[in-house]
Amino acid sequence: MNLKDALIYILFGVGTLLLFYFGSAGLIKSTLKDNFPNSQFIIILILMIVVTWCIGLGLRKHRLSIATRSK
């Protein structure tokens, strides 16, 4: 693994942490509204799941490219 690969892993980690931070803050703010399962809560929750899934796919694709590069 070279420096470029390490920077990509750090970027994935920071992106995931930022997603959880802002997503959790948005979820908390949306639960303080009058009606609870509101559209803002559902949209934020779905976006958190989709973005986390995409980050995981990107990380998996990068790890597979490292594995084929090292062969």
VOGU-3710 file (C-alpha; in Angstrom, 3 decimals, decimal comma):
1> mnlkdaliyi> 0,000/0,000/0,000  1,383/3,372/-0,948  0,648/6,904/0,226  -2,151/7,398/-2,303  -4,009/4,354/-0,980  -3,604/5,517/2,618  -4,979/8,948/1,716  -7,983/7,330/0,042  -8,693/5,319/3,208  -8,396/8,453/5,320
11> lfgvgtlllf> -10,785/10,251/2,958  -13,304/7,406/3,236  -13,006/7,487/7,035  -13,428/11,246/7,298  -16,356/11,148/4,882  -18,079/8,475/6,945  -17,512/10,386/10,183  -18,877/13,600/8,659  -21,878/11,716/7,334  -22,668/10,301/10,761
21> yfgsagliks> -22,104/13,642/12,493  -24,316/15,732/10,226  -26,813/12,925/9,704  -27,228/12,387/13,443  -27,604/16,119/14,020  -30,276/16,260/11,322  -32,088/13,252/12,773  -32,084/14,795/16,241  -33,421/18,099/14,912  -36,138/16,334/12,938
31> tlkdnfpnsq> -37,331/14,395/16,006  -37,935/17,660/17,869  -40,761/18,591/15,485  -44,422/18,204/16,468  -45,170/15,084/14,423  -42,553/12,376/14,698  -42,123/10,221/11,666  -42,039/13,285/9,438  -40,671/13,488/5,912  -37,420/15,189/6,977
41> fiiililmiv> -36,590/12,295/9,313  -37,304/9,675/6,661  -35,331/11,509/3,960  -32,284/11,983/6,208  -32,383/8,343/7,304  -32,623/7,070/3,723  -29,821/9,406/2,598  -27,583/8,204/5,432  -28,161/4,577/4,456  -27,601/5,198/0,726
51> vtwciglglr> -24,476/7,324/1,170  -22,951/4,879/3,650  -23,684/2,035/1,236  -22,014/3,965/-1,609  -18,953/4,670/0,534  -18,732/0,953/1,303  -18,982/0,054/-2,385  -16,256/2,549/-3,221  -14,009/1,171/-0,515  -14,625/-2,387/-1,682
61> khrlsiatrs> -13,855/-1,440/-5,301  -10,640/0,264/-4,219  -9,562/-2,767/-2,175  -10,218/-5,041/-5,163  -8,131/-2,772/-7,389  -5,287/-2,958/-4,845  -5,555/-6,749/-4,829  -5,361/-6,994/-8,625  -2,498/-4,497/-8,691  -0,447/-6,549/-6,242
71> k> -0,765/-9,806/-8,238
//
